[in-house]
Amino acid sequence: MKRPIISICSLIISITGYCAVHDYTQYVNPQMGTQSSFDLSAGNTYPAIARPWGMNFWTPQTGKNGDGWQYSYDAHTICGFKQTHQPSPWINDYGCFSIMPTGNKKVSCEDGRRSWFSHKGEECNPQYYSVYLADHDVKVELTPTERAASFRFTVPDGMNYFIIDAYRNGKDIKIDNNRITGISTHNHGGVPDNFANYFVVEFDRPIEYAENMDSIAIVGFKTYRGETVNAVAASSFISPYQALLNLKEAKDKDFDNLVAEGRDAWNDVLGRIVIEDENLDNKRKFYSCLYRSTLFPRKFYEIDSSGTPVHYSPYNGKVLNGYMYTDTGVWDTFRCLFPLLNLFYPSVSLEMQEGFLNAYRESGFFPEWCSPGHRECMVGNNSASVLADAWIKGIKVSDPETLWKGLVHGANNVHPEVKSTGRIGHEYYNTLGYVPYDVDINENAARTLEYAYDDWCIYQLGKSLGKSESELEIYARRAMNYQNLFDKEYSLMRGRNADGSFAEPFSPLKWGDAFTEGNAWHYTWSVFHDPEGLKQLMGGEKRFVAMLDSVFSVPPVYDDSYYGFPIHEIREMTVMNMGNYAHGNQPIQHMIYLYDWTDQPWKTQYHVREVMDRMYSATPDGYCGDEDNGQTSAWYVFSALGFYPVTPASDQYALGSPLFRKAVLKFENGRSLILNADNNTNDTPYIAGLMVNGTDYNRNYITHGMLLDGGQIDFDMVSAPNMSKQINKDSYPYSFSCDEIK
Ligand code: CA
């Protein structure tokens, strides 16, 4: 297929002088979500100027060194251009350093070197960032590769200074001819004692002024106004020698060619989903969200001089062969970010999975929050979902026995130092069937619900690996443990004491306590693998629908007594005017799709459109809470396409409401699927009917296999739901208790 495309392309070149490959990066706004603060998150993102999943990201820095809010759209001044590995302001950065031109001013301190700038003097793409620094009369341009970056500074007359800042605890700064080297040891935990990021910066001319201030270097060059000074920078977690190898990604390469290379890399990733629609706002939202979905987890491996992938282990401090990916909180991203990667980027996902196996080999546990090593954060053992979903979706790691062993180990042990890795409370859970409320383990109901789903994931993986009945039975049984927390009086999940009584007092509106960053209204739905079982606990479908409806119809009231103040996630729920539905945080993000397990799927279609419309925009205040490393963005990507993986590690996607007139999904197996909705508009959220490859299709879900087979799905979209449409129970998506147990 390549040849005719190239020849058509060269024909176009001969006529027009250039090849019109579609540029999807034009729709991406890396500043989406950057107008955030400690009190209210509109995403808590920063403009990640990066290659997809690149080891090093770059960002203009408006915040002080060490401040998690490193770029705020509201800020007026910039103090550096920073190599960053930060997944979120709450987790903060590690191994960072910055470069700042200061024109004729020889001033190194953070505040002294700041310059005013305007967003009107800024250009921001995934692969290219530029800004004019007014106080220094310097235009800065930067473009990254996976592990290096190239800079072009347009400078004023006279002696021009550049500050290289290795941050707190930076050391071993050396200045030699045109090169500055040093070590950033900045970190917030999750690394062994020997952690270091070895960096190198090379200018295109010999350094004429040099001052070494231990963790800061000042260098200078004499120039004329309008002259360009070029520099390249790179780093390595392995060694100074490896940093020089990594520098080759950018060294001796033309700046504009590197920008084009970066654009191509992004277009390869973004172009896997081709949207054809007149609604430009929706296209901008879609590709901005797809960009955010393809940054994390990032590469933490490097390529040695023989071309072999090697990594510094953030787990044991050794340099070892093989892949490593880091900077993701699995509690957030198991839900739909990893399923998105498994669907569209399985070759990259395979590297990630091999990396997670390496993490287990090097530390005894799969990661739950790696930043870069195990971090104490959040709850659950949801690495089981990440690993099982990949395997079920056909992403086969080289050593499935180690995969199985690692999951079984993690389900029955807890990391000796990092209690959120493995399973804290496994002794209680394995004997009582839940983590009790009245023992010294917080957020115990959330842990129980997630462990039960994780057990189902392990069961699915074990079945696929052909494990024996006796090995599997225990996980099938524990997968039903969610039942142990259901309180019939309230029809909600509730903390439970070791003696079997429910926790007192109980407020369904209380955030935290037995739950994690949410209340019983949010967490009751954390039965990803068995919505039908949950429905039966509630007393049947009518009651189940009433409970789903209630989430939206109650006022946004809350009880914050566990925290003592309304945490930002609470505030983000209240300001959205959608009742107790809290899309700004992860626990409830799948809940809208649960109407697909009823005869009222039109309510899913109604609410997903509302969320896509009101809670996302491709603007600095574009998210309704923490974006969280691709999870909240991947929700939009899936939802805009019209389906969502409510149950990772099953092969099903619950149907929603496709947003576009046409979307073409291009899979790595070479097949394409066309999602067609000719009559679609913003006012037609409801699916009147659909056809798969020309045949009527009446289920509330589609399967992974249907997608990968390619072909065409035609949606008939309408402005009013057909509420009297008969929906057979066979149309409902997967539930463990009816599809496997009965
Ligand atoms: Ca969150």
Residues whose N, C-alpha, C, O or C-beta is under 5 A from the ligand:
A	BS01	CA	G584 N585 Q586 D626 D628
